[in-house]
Amino acid sequence: MALASVVATLGPMGTDAHAEAQRHFDQVILTATFGTAVEAALLQQTYALVAAGFVERDRAGVITGGDLHFRHLGQLEVADTWVAPT
């Protein structure tokens, strides 16, 4: 499966997200967080690659910021899913 397009995801180079993005997309935009990857995807009207199990946590390990997967409900949709040994 290749989505022959641009995707924004978590960097830096060498992260699991970066490796998966390179496997499935032609161009990868790396960002500091999954949240900024989603924002970049919205601004550029392209894909965002976010790990399904991702939740935002503060330094104490407390979940913060709500669930990123639902924060942009109505603005984004799931384009594809896959399992990867990360």
All heavy atoms as a GROMACS GRO file, in nm:
protein
  637
    1MET      N    1   0.084  -0.118   0.000
    1MET     CA    2   0.000   0.000   0.000
    1MET      C    3   0.088   0.124   0.000
    1MET      O    4   0.172   0.139   0.086
    1MET     CB    5  -0.089  -0.001   0.125
    1MET     CG    6  -0.165   0.125   0.142
    1MET     SD    7  -0.182   0.190   0.310
    1MET     CE    8  -0.027   0.162   0.385
    2ALA      N    9   0.071   0.208  -0.098
    2ALA     CA   10   0.142   0.336  -0.100
    2ALA      C   11   0.041   0.445  -0.130
    2ALA      O   12  -0.036   0.435  -0.224
    2ALA     CB   13   0.252   0.335  -0.206
    3LEU      N   14   0.041   0.547  -0.048
    3LEU     CA   15  -0.054   0.656  -0.064
    3LEU      C   16   0.005   0.771  -0.147
    3LEU      O   17  -0.046   0.881  -0.143
    3LEU     CB   18  -0.101   0.707   0.072
    3LEU     CG   19  -0.186   0.608   0.151
    3LEU    CD1   20  -0.215   0.662   0.290
    3LEU    CD2   21  -0.315   0.577   0.080
    4ALA      N   22   0.112   0.746  -0.219
    4ALA     CA   23   0.175   0.838  -0.315
    4ALA      C   24   0.140   0.984  -0.293
    4ALA      O   25   0.076   1.047  -0.374
    4ALA     CB   26   0.138   0.796  -0.457
    5SER      N   27   0.184   1.037  -0.181
    5SER     CA   28   0.153   1.174  -0.148
    5SER      C   29   0.245   1.225  -0.039
    5SER      O   30   0.348   1.166  -0.011
    5SER     CB   31   0.006   1.183  -0.103
    5SER     OG   32  -0.037   1.316  -0.099
    6VAL      N   33   0.204   1.334   0.024
    6VAL     CA   34   0.279   1.397   0.131
    6VAL      C   35   0.214   1.363   0.265
    6VAL      O   36   0.092   1.359   0.275
    6VAL     CB   37   0.281   1.550   0.112
    6VAL    CG1   38   0.355   1.619   0.226
    6VAL    CG2   39   0.341   1.586  -0.022
    7VAL      N   40   0.297   1.340   0.367
    7VAL     CA   41   0.246   1.312   0.501
    7VAL      C   42   0.328   1.390   0.603
    7VAL      O   43   0.447   1.410   0.585
    7VAL     CB   44   0.250   1.161   0.532
    7VAL    CG1   45   0.391   1.109   0.543
    7VAL    CG2   46   0.172   1.128   0.659
    8ALA      N   47   0.262   1.433   0.710
    8ALA     CA   48   0.330   1.495   0.823
    8ALA      C   49   0.326   1.397   0.940
    8ALA      O   50   0.223   1.334   0.964
    8ALA     CB   51   0.262   1.626   0.862
    9THR      N   52   0.438   1.385   1.010
    9THR     CA   53   0.444   1.294   1.125
    9THR      C   54   0.552   1.336   1.222
    9THR      O   55   0.626   1.433   1.198
    9THR     CB   56   0.463   1.148   1.080
    9THR    OG1   57   0.432   1.061   1.190
    9THR    CG2   58   0.604   1.122   1.031
   10LEU      N   59   0.566   1.261   1.328
   10LEU     CA   60   0.662   1.289   1.434
   10LEU      C   61   0.805   1.265   1.386
   10LEU      O   62   0.836   1.162   1.328
   10LEU     CB   63   0.632   1.197   1.553
   10LEU     CG   64   0.725   1.207   1.672
   10LEU    CD1   65   0.711   1.343   1.741
   10LEU    CD2   66   0.696   1.095   1.770
   11GLY      N   67   0.892   1.362   1.411
   11GLY     CA   68   1.034   1.346   1.388
   11GLY      C   69   1.102   1.327   1.521
   11GLY      O   70   1.035   1.306   1.621
   12PRO      N   71   1.233   1.328   1.523
   12PRO     CA   72   1.324   1.356   1.412
   12PRO      C   73   1.343   1.233   1.324
   12PRO      O   74   1.279   1.130   1.345
   12PRO     CB   75   1.454   1.391   1.484
   12PRO     CG   76   1.450   1.310   1.609
   12PRO     CD   77   1.304   1.305   1.649
   13MET      N   78   1.433   1.247   1.228
   13MET     CA   79   1.465   1.133   1.142
   13MET      C   80   1.503   1.015   1.229
   13MET      O   81   1.569   1.030   1.331
   13MET     CB   82   1.581   1.169   1.048
   13MET     CG   83   1.544   1.272   0.944
   13MET     SD   84   1.684   1.319   0.839
   13MET     CE   85   1.707   1.167   0.750
   14GLY      N   86   1.458   0.897   1.188
   14GLY     CA   87   1.492   0.777   1.261
   14GLY      C   88   1.386   0.726   1.357
   14GLY      O   89   1.397   0.617   1.409
   15THR      N   90   1.282   0.806   1.382
   15THR     CA   91   1.174   0.759   1.467
   15THR      C   92   1.095   0.651   1.394
   15THR      O   93   1.101   0.638   1.271
   15THR     CB   94   1.076   0.872   1.505
   15THR    OG1   95   1.018   0.924   1.385
   15THR    CG2   96   1.145   0.983   1.582
   16ASP      N   97   1.020   0.571   1.470
   16ASP     CA   98   0.933   0.472   1.407
   16ASP      C   99   0.834   0.538   1.313
   16ASP      O  100   0.806   0.488   1.204
   16ASP     CB  101   0.857   0.391   1.513
   16ASP     CG  102   0.946   0.298   1.593
   16ASP    OD1  103   1.056   0.263   1.543
   16ASP    OD2  104   0.907   0.260   1.704
   17ALA      N  105   0.780   0.653   1.354
   17ALA     CA  106   0.683   0.724   1.270
   17ALA      C  107   0.748   0.766   1.139
   17ALA      O  108   0.688   0.754   1.031
   17ALA     CB  109   0.628   0.845   1.344
   18HIS      N  110   0.871   0.815   1.145
   18HIS     CA  111   0.943   0.855   1.025
   18HIS      C  112   0.964   0.736   0.932
   18HIS      O  113   0.941   0.744   0.811
   18HIS     CB  114   1.077   0.919   1.063
   18HIS     CG  115   1.160   0.957   0.947
   18HIS    ND1  116   1.292   0.922   0.936
   18HIS    CD2  117   1.131   1.027   0.834
   18HIS    CE1  118   1.341   0.969   0.822
   18HIS    NE2  119   1.245   1.032   0.759
   19ALA      N  120   1.007   0.624   0.988
   19ALA     CA  121   1.031   0.504   0.907
   19ALA      C  122   0.903   0.456   0.839
   19ALA      O  123   0.903   0.422   0.720
   19ALA     CB  124   1.089   0.392   0.994
   20GLU      N  125   0.793   0.455   0.912
   20GLU     CA  126   0.665   0.413   0.853
   20GLU      C  127   0.619   0.511   0.746
   20GLU      O  128   0.568   0.471   0.642
   20GLU     CB  129   0.558   0.398   0.961
   20GLU     CG  130   0.571   0.272   1.041
   20GLU     CD  131   0.565   0.148   0.953
   20GLU    OE1  132   0.467   0.128   0.880
   20GLU    OE2  133   0.662   0.069   0.958
   21ALA      N  134   0.637   0.638   0.771
   21ALA     CA  135   0.599   0.739   0.672
   21ALA      C  136   0.677   0.720   0.542
   21ALA      O  137   0.620   0.728   0.432
   21ALA     CB  138   0.622   0.879   0.728
   22GLN      N  139   0.806   0.693   0.553
   22GLN     CA  140   0.887   0.671   0.434
   22GLN      C  141   0.844   0.546   0.357
   22GLN      O  142   0.857   0.542   0.235
   22GLN     CB  143   1.034   0.659   0.471
   22GLN     CG  144   1.098   0.792   0.506
   22GLN     CD  145   1.246   0.777   0.527
   22GLN    OE1  146   1.291   0.695   0.607
   22GLN    NE2  147   1.323   0.858   0.455
   23ARG      N  148   0.795   0.446   0.428
   23ARG     CA  149   0.748   0.323   0.362
   23ARG      C  150   0.621   0.346   0.280
   23ARG      O  151   0.597   0.277   0.182
   23ARG     CB  152   0.719   0.215   0.466
   23ARG     CG  153   0.840   0.148   0.523
   23ARG     CD  154   0.805   0.031   0.615
   23ARG     NE  155   0.706  -0.057   0.555
   23ARG     CZ  156   0.616  -0.126   0.624
   23ARG    NH1  157   0.611  -0.118   0.755
   23ARG    NH2  158   0.531  -0.205   0.563
   24HIS      N  159   0.538   0.442   0.322
   24HIS     CA  160   0.405   0.454   0.263
   24HIS      C  161   0.380   0.583   0.184
   24HIS      O  162   0.279   0.593   0.116
   24HIS     CB  163   0.299   0.444   0.374
   24HIS     CG  164   0.300   0.312   0.443
   24HIS    ND1  165   0.238   0.201   0.392
   24HIS    CD2  166   0.358   0.273   0.559
   24HIS    CE1  167   0.256   0.099   0.473
   24HIS    NE2  168   0.328   0.139   0.576
   25PHE      N  169   0.470   0.680   0.194
   25PHE     CA  170   0.446   0.809   0.129
   25PHE      C  171   0.569   0.854   0.051
   25PHE      O  172   0.681   0.816   0.082
   25PHE     CB  173   0.410   0.915   0.234
   25PHE     CG  174   0.279   0.890   0.302
   25PHE    CD1  175   0.271   0.807   0.413
   25PHE    CD2  176   0.162   0.946   0.254
   25PHE    CE1  177   0.151   0.782   0.476
   25PHE    CE2  178   0.041   0.922   0.316
   25PHE     CZ  179   0.035   0.839   0.427
   26ASP      N  180   0.544   0.942  -0.047
   26ASP     CA  181   0.652   0.994  -0.130
   26ASP      C  182   0.735   1.101  -0.060
   26ASP      O  183   0.855   1.111  -0.079
   26ASP     CB  184   0.596   1.054  -0.259
   26ASP     CG  185   0.532   0.948  -0.348
   26ASP    OD1  186   0.579   0.833  -0.345
   26ASP    OD2  187   0.435   0.981  -0.418
   27GLN      N  188   0.668   1.186   0.020
   27GLN     CA  189   0.738   1.297   0.087
   27GLN      C  190   0.693   1.300   0.232
   27GLN      O  191   0.574   1.288   0.261
   27GLN     CB  192   0.705   1.430   0.020
   27GLN     CG  193   0.776   1.548   0.082
   27GLN     CD  194   0.737   1.680   0.015
   27GLN    OE1  195   0.671   1.682  -0.087
   27GLN    NE2  196   0.778   1.788   0.076
   28VAL      N  197   0.788   1.320   0.324
   28VAL     CA  198   0.759   1.321   0.467
   28VAL      C  199   0.797   1.456   0.527
   28VAL      O  200   0.909   1.504   0.507
   28VAL     CB  201   0.836   1.209   0.540
   28VAL    CG1  202   0.806   1.212   0.689
   28VAL    CG2  203   0.804   1.073   0.480
   29ILE      N  204   0.704   1.516   0.599
   29ILE     CA  205   0.729   1.639   0.675
   29ILE      C  206   0.742   1.597   0.821
   29ILE      O  207   0.649   1.540   0.877
   29ILE     CB  208   0.613   1.739   0.660
   29ILE    CG1  209   0.593   1.776   0.514
   29ILE    CG2  210   0.635   1.861   0.748
   29ILE    CD1  211   0.461   1.846   0.487
   30LEU      N  212   0.857   1.623   0.882
   30LEU     CA  213   0.879   1.585   1.021
   30LEU      C  214   0.851   1.703   1.113
   30LEU      O  215   0.892   1.816   1.084
   30LEU     CB  216   1.022   1.536   1.041
   30LEU     CG  217   1.058   1.409   0.964
   30LEU    CD1  218   1.206   1.378   0.980
   30LEU    CD2  219   0.972   1.292   1.006
   31THR      N  220   0.781   1.676   1.223
   31THR     CA  221   0.745   1.780   1.319
   31THR      C  222   0.789   1.739   1.459
   31THR      O  223   0.827   1.624   1.482
   31THR     CB  224   0.593   1.806   1.317
   31THR    OG1  225   0.525   1.688   1.360
   31THR    CG2  226   0.546   1.847   1.178
   32ALA      N  227   0.779   1.831   1.552
   32ALA     CA  228   0.824   1.806   1.689
   32ALA      C  229   0.729   1.717   1.769
   32ALA      O  230   0.772   1.650   1.862
   32ALA     CB  231   0.843   1.938   1.762
   33THR      N  232   0.601   1.717   1.732
   33THR     CA  233   0.502   1.637   1.804
   33THR      C  234   0.400   1.582   1.705
   33THR      O  235   0.386   1.633   1.593
   33THR     CB  236   0.426   1.720   1.909
   33THR    OG1  237   0.346   1.818   1.840
   33THR    CG2  238   0.520   1.789   2.007
   34PHE      N  239   0.324   1.482   1.747
   34PHE     CA  240   0.215   1.434   1.664
   34PHE      C  241   0.110   1.545   1.648
   34PHE      O  242   0.049   1.559   1.542
   34PHE     CB  243   0.149   1.309   1.723
   34PHE     CG  244   0.224   1.182   1.695
   34PHE    CD1  245   0.260   1.098   1.798
   34PHE    CD2  246   0.256   1.143   1.566
   34PHE    CE1  247   0.327   0.978   1.775
   34PHE    CE2  248   0.324   1.025   1.540
   34PHE     CZ  249   0.360   0.942   1.645
   35GLY      N  250   0.089   1.624   1.752
   35GLY     CA  251  -0.008   1.734   1.743
   35GLY      C  252   0.029   1.835   1.636
   35GLY      O  253  -0.057   1.880   1.560
   36THR      N  254   0.157   1.871   1.628
   36THR     CA  255   0.198   1.966   1.523
   36THR      C  256   0.196   1.900   1.386
   36THR      O  257   0.176   1.968   1.285
   36THR     CB  258   0.337   2.028   1.552
   36THR    OG1  259   0.432   1.924   1.572
   36THR    CG2  260   0.333   2.119   1.673
   37ALA      N  261   0.211   1.769   1.381
   37ALA     CA  262   0.197   1.699   1.253
   37ALA      C  263   0.055   1.710   1.202
   37ALA      O  264   0.031   1.734   1.083
   37ALA     CB  265   0.237   1.552   1.268
   38VAL      N  266  -0.042   1.694   1.291
   38VAL     CA  267  -0.183   1.707   1.251
   38VAL      C  268  -0.211   1.850   1.206
   38VAL      O  269  -0.278   1.872   1.104
   38VAL     CB  270  -0.276   1.665   1.366
   38VAL    CG1  271  -0.421   1.702   1.336
   38VAL    CG2  272  -0.263   1.516   1.394
   39GLU      N  273  -0.160   1.949   1.280
   39GLU     CA  274  -0.180   2.089   1.240
   39GLU      C  275  -0.119   2.116   1.103
   39GLU      O  276  -0.179   2.184   1.019
   39GLU     CB  277  -0.120   2.183   1.346
   39GLU     CG  278  -0.188   2.177   1.480
   39GLU     CD  279  -0.331   2.224   1.478
   39GLU    OE1  280  -0.367   2.309   1.392
   39GLU    OE2  281  -0.410   2.175   1.561
   40ALA      N  282   0.001   2.064   1.078
   40ALA     CA  283   0.067   2.082   0.948
   40ALA      C  284  -0.016   2.017   0.837
   40ALA      O  285  -0.031   2.074   0.728
   40ALA     CB  286   0.208   2.023   0.950
   41ALA      N  287  -0.069   1.899   0.864
   41ALA     CA  288  -0.151   1.830   0.764
   41ALA      C  289  -0.277   1.910   0.733
   41ALA      O  290  -0.318   1.921   0.616
   41ALA     CB  291  -0.188   1.690   0.813
   42LEU      N  292  -0.339   1.967   0.834
   42LEU     CA  293  -0.458   2.050   0.811
   42LEU      C  294  -0.424   2.172   0.728
   42LEU      O  295  -0.496   2.204   0.632
   42LEU     CB  296  -0.519   2.093   0.945
   42LEU     CG  297  -0.598   1.986   1.019
   42LEU    CD1  298  -0.626   2.031   1.162
   42LEU    CD2  299  -0.728   1.957   0.946
   43LEU      N  300  -0.314   2.240   0.761
   43LEU     CA  301  -0.274   2.360   0.687
   43LEU      C  302  -0.239   2.330   0.543
   43LEU      O  303  -0.270   2.408   0.453
   43LEU     CB  304  -0.155   2.427   0.756
   43LEU     CG  305  -0.184   2.501   0.885
   43LEU    CD1  306  -0.055   2.546   0.952
   43LEU    CD2  307  -0.275   2.620   0.858
   44GLN      N  308  -0.175   2.216   0.519
   44GLN     CA  309  -0.130   2.182   0.384
   44GLN      C  310  -0.227   2.090   0.311
   44GLN      O  311  -0.200   2.047   0.199
   44GLN     CB  312   0.009   2.119   0.392
   44GLN     CG  313   0.111   2.217   0.446
   44GLN     CD  314   0.251   2.162   0.445
   44GLN    OE1  315   0.289   2.088   0.355
   44GLN    NE2  316   0.329   2.196   0.545
   45GLN      N  317  -0.339   2.058   0.376
   45GLN     CA  318  -0.441   1.972   0.318
   45GLN      C  319  -0.381   1.841   0.267
   45GLN      O  320  -0.396   1.804   0.150
   45GLN     CB  321  -0.518   2.044   0.207
   45GLN     CG  322  -0.593   2.164   0.260
   45GLN     CD  323  -0.676   2.231   0.153
   45GLN    OE1  324  -0.656   2.212   0.034
   45GLN    NE2  325  -0.771   2.311   0.197
   46THR      N  326  -0.310   1.774   0.357
   46THR     CA  327  -0.246   1.648   0.324
   46THR      C  328  -0.270   1.548   0.438
   46THR      O  329  -0.350   1.572   0.526
   46THR     CB  330  -0.096   1.668   0.295
   46THR    OG1  331  -0.044   1.550   0.237
   46THR    CG2  332  -0.017   1.706   0.418
   47TYR      N  333  -0.198   1.439   0.437
   47TYR     CA  334  -0.213   1.334   0.538
   47TYR      C  335  -0.132   1.364   0.664
   47TYR      O  336  -0.030   1.433   0.658
   47TYR     CB  337  -0.164   1.200   0.482
   47TYR     CG  338  -0.244   1.147   0.367
   47TYR    CD1  339  -0.196   1.157   0.238
   47TYR    CD2  340  -0.366   1.084   0.388
   47TYR    CE1  341  -0.269   1.107   0.130
   47TYR    CE2  342  -0.439   1.033   0.283
   47TYR     CZ  343  -0.390   1.045   0.154
   47TYR     OH  344  -0.462   0.995   0.049
   48ALA      N  345  -0.177   1.308   0.776
   48ALA     CA  346  -0.100   1.304   0.900
   48ALA      C  347  -0.088   1.158   0.940
   48ALA      O  348  -0.185   1.083   0.931
   48ALA     CB  349  -0.169   1.383   1.010
   49LEU      N  350   0.030   1.117   0.981
   49LEU     CA  351   0.050   0.981   1.031
   49LEU      C  352   0.069   0.991   1.182
   49LEU      O  353   0.164   1.054   1.229
   49LEU     CB  354   0.174   0.919   0.966
   49LEU     CG  355   0.200   0.771   0.998
   49LEU    CD1  356   0.276   0.708   0.884
   49LEU    CD2  357   0.273   0.752   1.128
   50VAL      N  358  -0.027   0.933   1.257
   50VAL     CA  359  -0.025   0.935   1.403
   50VAL      C  360  -0.046   0.793   1.452
   50VAL      O  361  -0.138   0.725   1.408
   50VAL     CB  362  -0.136   1.027   1.459
   50VAL    CG1  363  -0.135   1.024   1.611
   50VAL    CG2  364  -0.120   1.169   1.408
   51ALA      N  365   0.040   0.748   1.542
   51ALA     CA  366   0.026   0.613   1.598
   51ALA      C  367  -0.110   0.599   1.666
   51ALA      O  368  -0.153   0.687   1.741
   51ALA     CB  369   0.138   0.588   1.698
   52ALA      N  370  -0.177   0.488   1.641
   52ALA     CA  371  -0.312   0.466   1.695
   52ALA      C  372  -0.314   0.469   1.847
   52ALA      O  373  -0.412   0.514   1.906
   52ALA     CB  374  -0.366   0.332   1.644
   53GLY      N  375  -0.210   0.425   1.911
   53GLY     CA  376  -0.207   0.419   2.057
   53GLY      C  377  -0.153   0.544   2.123
   53GLY      O  378  -0.139   0.549   2.245
   54PHE      N  379  -0.128   0.649   2.047
   54PHE     CA  380  -0.067   0.769   2.102
   54PHE      C  381  -0.164   0.847   2.191
   54PHE      O  382  -0.278   0.871   2.153
   54PHE     CB  383  -0.017   0.861   1.991
   54PHE     CG  384   0.031   0.994   2.042
   54PHE    CD1  385   0.152   1.005   2.107
   54PHE    CD2  386  -0.048   1.106   2.029
   54PHE    CE1  387   0.195   1.126   2.157
   54PHE    CE2  388  -0.005   1.228   2.078
   54PHE     CZ  389   0.116   1.238   2.143
   55VAL      N  390  -0.117   0.886   2.308
   55VAL     CA  391  -0.187   0.982   2.395
   55VAL      C  392  -0.083   1.082   2.444
   55VAL      O  393   0.032   1.047   2.467
   55VAL     CB  394  -0.257   0.916   2.516
   55VAL    CG1  395  -0.374   0.831   2.471
   55VAL    CG2  396  -0.161   0.835   2.599
   56GLU      N  397  -0.125   1.208   2.458
   56GLU     CA  398  -0.034   1.311   2.508
   56GLU      C  399  -0.025   1.300   2.660
   56GLU      O  400  -0.125   1.287   2.728
   56GLU     CB  401  -0.084   1.449   2.469
   56GLU     CG  402  -0.076   1.476   2.321
   56GLU     CD  403  -0.134   1.609   2.283
   56GLU    OE1  404  -0.257   1.623   2.292
   56GLU    OE2  405  -0.056   1.698   2.244
   57ARG      N  406   0.098   1.307   2.711
   57ARG     CA  407   0.121   1.301   2.856
   57ARG      C  408   0.217   1.414   2.896
   57ARG      O  409   0.306   1.450   2.820
   57ARG     CB  410   0.182   1.168   2.896
   57ARG     CG  411   0.091   1.050   2.869
   57ARG     CD  412   0.157   0.920   2.910
   57ARG     NE  413   0.076   0.806   2.871
   57ARG     CZ  414  -0.020   0.752   2.947
   57ARG    NH1  415  -0.044   0.801   3.065
   57ARG    NH2  416  -0.089   0.649   2.903
   58ASP      N  417   0.200   1.462   3.020
   58ASP     CA  418   0.296   1.560   3.071
   58ASP      C  419   0.415   1.487   3.132
   58ASP      O  420   0.421   1.363   3.127
   58ASP     CB  421   0.230   1.655   3.171
   58ASP     CG  422   0.180   1.587   3.297
   58ASP    OD1  423   0.220   1.472   3.325
   58ASP    OD2  424   0.100   1.649   3.369
   59ARG      N  425   0.508   1.559   3.188
   59ARG     CA  426   0.631   1.497   3.241
   59ARG      C  427   0.604   1.401   3.356
   59ARG      O  428   0.684   1.314   3.384
   59ARG     CB  429   0.729   1.604   3.283
   59ARG     CG  430   0.784   1.679   3.164
   59ARG     CD  431   0.881   1.787   3.208
   59ARG     NE  432   0.912   1.870   3.093
   59ARG     CZ  433   1.032   1.883   3.042
   59ARG    NH1  434   1.134   1.821   3.096
   59ARG    NH2  435   1.052   1.959   2.938
   60ALA      N  436   0.490   1.417   3.422
   60ALA     CA  437   0.454   1.328   3.532
   60ALA      C  438   0.380   1.204   3.482
   60ALA      O  439   0.345   1.116   3.559
   60ALA     CB  440   0.368   1.402   3.634
   61GLY      N  441   0.353   1.199   3.351
   61GLY     CA  442   0.283   1.084   3.294
   61GLY      C  443   0.133   1.098   3.290
   61GLY      O  444   0.062   1.004   3.252
   62VAL      N  445   0.081   1.215   3.326
   62VAL     CA  446  -0.063   1.239   3.325
   62VAL      C  447  -0.108   1.273   3.184
   62VAL      O  448  -0.046   1.356   3.116
   62VAL     CB  449  -0.098   1.354   3.423
   62VAL    CG1  450  -0.247   1.386   3.417
   62VAL    CG2  451  -0.055   1.318   3.565
   63ILE      N  452  -0.216   1.210   3.139
   63ILE     CA  453  -0.270   1.237   3.006
   63ILE      C  454  -0.321   1.380   3.001
   63ILE      O  455  -0.394   1.425   3.089
   63ILE     CB  456  -0.381   1.138   2.970
   63ILE    CG1  457  -0.323   0.996   2.961
   63ILE    CG2  458  -0.450   1.177   2.839
   63ILE    CD1  459  -0.426   0.888   2.939
   64THR      N  460  -0.281   1.454   2.897
   64THR     CA  461  -0.318   1.595   2.883
   64THR      C  462  -0.376   1.621   2.744
   64THR      O  463  -0.361   1.541   2.652
   64THR     CB  464  -0.195   1.686   2.900
   64THR    OG1  465  -0.101   1.654   2.797
   64THR    CG2  466  -0.131   1.669   3.036
   65GLY      N  467  -0.440   1.734   2.728
   65GLY     CA  468  -0.481   1.782   2.597
   65GLY      C  469  -0.592   1.705   2.528
   65GLY      O  470  -0.619   1.728   2.411
   66GLY      N  471  -0.657   1.615   2.594
   66GLY     CA  472  -0.762   1.538   2.528
   66GLY      C  473  -0.702   1.438   2.430
   66GLY      O  474  -0.580   1.426   2.418
   67ASP      N  475  -0.785   1.368   2.360
   67ASP     CA  476  -0.740   1.265   2.266
   67ASP      C  477  -0.717   1.327   2.129
   67ASP      O  478  -0.811   1.373   2.065
   67ASP     CB  479  -0.845   1.154   2.259
   67ASP     CG  480  -0.797   1.034   2.181
   67ASP    OD1  481  -0.709   1.049   2.095
   67ASP    OD2  482  -0.847   0.924   2.207
   68LEU      N  483  -0.593   1.326   2.085
   68LEU     CA  484  -0.556   1.384   1.956
   68LEU      C  485  -0.637   1.325   1.841
   68LEU      O  486  -0.669   1.392   1.744
   68LEU     CB  487  -0.406   1.364   1.932
   68LEU     CG  488  -0.350   1.415   1.800
   68LEU    CD1  489  -0.371   1.566   1.788
   68LEU    CD2  490  -0.204   1.381   1.788
   69HIS      N  491  -0.673   1.197   1.852
   69HIS     CA  492  -0.746   1.130   1.745
   69HIS      C  493  -0.886   1.188   1.725
   69HIS      O  494  -0.945   1.173   1.618
   69HIS     CB  495  -0.755   0.980   1.772
   69HIS     CG  496  -0.621   0.915   1.776
   69HIS    ND1  497  -0.548   0.903   1.892
   69HIS    CD2  498  -0.546   0.862   1.677
   69HIS    CE1  499  -0.433   0.843   1.864
   69HIS    NE2  500  -0.428   0.817   1.736
   70PHE      N  501  -0.941   1.255   1.825
   70PHE     CA  502  -1.076   1.310   1.814
   70PHE      C  503  -1.078   1.463   1.820
   70PHE      O  504  -1.183   1.524   1.803
   70PHE     CB  505  -1.166   1.253   1.924
   70PHE     CG  506  -1.185   1.105   1.910
   70PHE    CD1  507  -1.113   1.016   1.989
   70PHE    CD2  508  -1.273   1.054   1.816
   70PHE    CE1  509  -1.130   0.879   1.974
   70PHE    CE2  510  -1.290   0.918   1.801
   70PHE     CZ  511  -1.218   0.830   1.880
   71ARG      N  512  -0.965   1.526   1.841
   71ARG     CA  513  -0.959   1.671   1.855
   71ARG      C  514  -1.005   1.743   1.728
   71ARG      O  515  -1.060   1.853   1.734
   71ARG     CB  516  -0.815   1.713   1.889
   71ARG     CG  517  -0.805   1.858   1.929
   71ARG     CD  518  -0.667   1.892   1.977
   71ARG     NE  519  -0.630   1.802   2.086
   71ARG     CZ  520  -0.505   1.770   2.115
   71ARG    NH1  521  -0.405   1.818   2.046
   71ARG    NH2  522  -0.478   1.688   2.215
   72HIS      N  523  -0.986   1.684   1.613
   72HIS     CA  524  -1.021   1.748   1.486
   72HIS      C  525  -1.134   1.673   1.416
   72HIS      O  526  -1.139   1.667   1.293
   72HIS     CB  527  -0.898   1.757   1.396
   72HIS     CG  528  -0.791   1.843   1.456
   72HIS    ND1  529  -0.796   1.980   1.456
   72HIS    CD2  530  -0.677   1.810   1.520
   72HIS    CE1  531  -0.689   2.027   1.517
   72HIS    NE2  532  -0.616   1.926   1.557
   73LEU      N  533  -1.225   1.618   1.496
   73LEU     CA  534  -1.340   1.546   1.442
   73LEU      C  535  -1.416   1.635   1.343
   73LEU      O  536  -1.443   1.751   1.370
   73LEU     CB  537  -1.432   1.504   1.557
   73LEU     CG  538  -1.540   1.403   1.525
   73LEU    CD1  539  -1.479   1.272   1.480
   73LEU    CD2  540  -1.629   1.380   1.646
   74GLY      N  541  -1.443   1.582   1.226
   74GLY     CA  542  -1.511   1.659   1.122
   74GLY      C  543  -1.415   1.729   1.028
   74GLY      O  544  -1.455   1.775   0.922
   75GLN      N  545  -1.287   1.739   1.065
   75GLN     CA  546  -1.186   1.802   0.980
   75GLN      C  547  -1.097   1.699   0.914
   75GLN      O  548  -1.042   1.724   0.807
   75GLN     CB  549  -1.099   1.897   1.062
   75GLN     CG  550  -1.172   2.016   1.119
   75GLN     CD  551  -1.079   2.097   1.205
   75GLN    OE1  552  -1.034   2.052   1.310
   75GLN    NE2  553  -1.048   2.217   1.159
   76LEU      N  554  -1.078   1.586   0.980
   76LEU     CA  555  -0.991   1.481   0.930
   76LEU      C  556  -1.068   1.350   0.926
   76LEU      O  557  -1.167   1.334   0.996
   76LEU     CB  558  -0.869   1.463   1.022
   76LEU     CG  559  -0.777   1.582   1.037
   76LEU    CD1  560  -0.676   1.555   1.149
   76LEU    CD2  561  -0.705   1.610   0.907
   77GLU      N  562  -1.021   1.258   0.846
   77GLU     CA  563  -1.080   1.124   0.843
   77GLU      C  564  -0.969   1.021   0.831
   77GLU      O  565  -0.858   1.052   0.786
   77GLU     CB  566  -1.177   1.109   0.727
   77GLU     CG  567  -1.113   1.124   0.591
   77GLU     CD  568  -1.213   1.119   0.478
   77GLU    OE1  569  -1.315   1.189   0.485
   77GLU    OE2  570  -1.187   1.044   0.382
   78VAL      N  571  -0.997   0.900   0.874
   78VAL     CA  572  -0.900   0.792   0.863
   78VAL      C  573  -0.891   0.751   0.717
   78VAL      O  574  -0.991   0.718   0.654
   78VAL     CB  575  -0.941   0.671   0.950
   78VAL    CG1  576  -0.846   0.555   0.928
   78VAL    CG2  577  -0.946   0.710   1.097
   79ALA      N  578  -0.769   0.755   0.662
   79ALA     CA  579  -0.747   0.718   0.522
   79ALA      C  580  -0.703   0.574   0.510
   79ALA      O  581  -0.737   0.506   0.413
   79ALA     CB  582  -0.644   0.810   0.458
   80ASP      N  583  -0.629   0.525   0.609
   80ASP     CA  584  -0.579   0.389   0.603
   80ASP      C  585  -0.524   0.350   0.740
   80ASP      O  586  -0.491   0.437   0.822
   80ASP     CB  587  -0.469   0.376   0.499
   80ASP     CG  588  -0.458   0.236   0.441
   80ASP    OD1  589  -0.513   0.142   0.500
   80ASP    OD2  590  -0.394   0.222   0.336
   81THR      N  591  -0.512   0.223   0.763
   81THR     CA  592  -0.448   0.170   0.883
   81THR      C  593  -0.363   0.050   0.845
   81THR      O  594  -0.388  -0.014   0.743
   81THR     CB  595  -0.551   0.124   0.989
   81THR    OG1  596  -0.632   0.022   0.935
   81THR    CG2  597  -0.639   0.241   1.035
   82TRP      N  598  -0.262   0.020   0.928
   82TRP     CA  599  -0.179  -0.097   0.907
   82TRP      C  600  -0.109  -0.131   1.037
   82TRP      O  601  -0.103  -0.050   1.129
   82TRP     CB  602  -0.079  -0.076   0.794
   82TRP     CG  603   0.017   0.038   0.816
   82TRP    CD1  604   0.138   0.032   0.879
   82TRP    CD2  605   0.001   0.173   0.776
   82TRP    NE1  606   0.199   0.155   0.880
   82TRP    CE2  607   0.115   0.244   0.818
   82TRP    CE3  608  -0.099   0.244   0.709
   82TRP    CZ2  609   0.132   0.381   0.795
   82TRP    CZ3  610  -0.081   0.378   0.686
   82TRP    CH2  611   0.032   0.444   0.727
   83VAL      N  612  -0.058  -0.250   1.044
   83VAL     CA  613   0.017  -0.298   1.160
   83VAL      C  614   0.165  -0.295   1.122
   83VAL      O  615   0.203  -0.339   1.013
   83VAL     CB  616  -0.025  -0.441   1.200
   83VAL    CG1  617   0.061  -0.491   1.315
   83VAL    CG2  618  -0.173  -0.443   1.236
   84ALA      N  619   0.248  -0.243   1.213
   84ALA     CA  620   0.392  -0.236   1.187
   84ALA      C  621   0.467  -0.279   1.314
   84ALA      O  622   0.426  -0.243   1.424
   84ALA     CB  623   0.432  -0.095   1.148
   85PRO      N  624   0.575  -0.351   1.298
   85PRO     CA  625   0.654  -0.396   1.413
   85PRO      C  626   0.746  -0.286   1.464
   85PRO      O  627   0.866  -0.288   1.440
   85PRO     CB  628   0.733  -0.514   1.357
   85PRO     CG  629   0.753  -0.476   1.213
   85PRO     CD  630   0.628  -0.404   1.173
   86THR      N  631   0.691  -0.189   1.533
   86THR     CA  632   0.771  -0.076   1.582
   86THR      C  633   0.812  -0.094   1.726
   86THR      O  634   0.760  -0.177   1.795
   86THR     CB  635   0.694   0.057   1.569
   86THR    OG1  636   0.575   0.047   1.646
   86THR    CG2  637   0.661   0.085   1.424
   0.00000   0.00000   0.00000
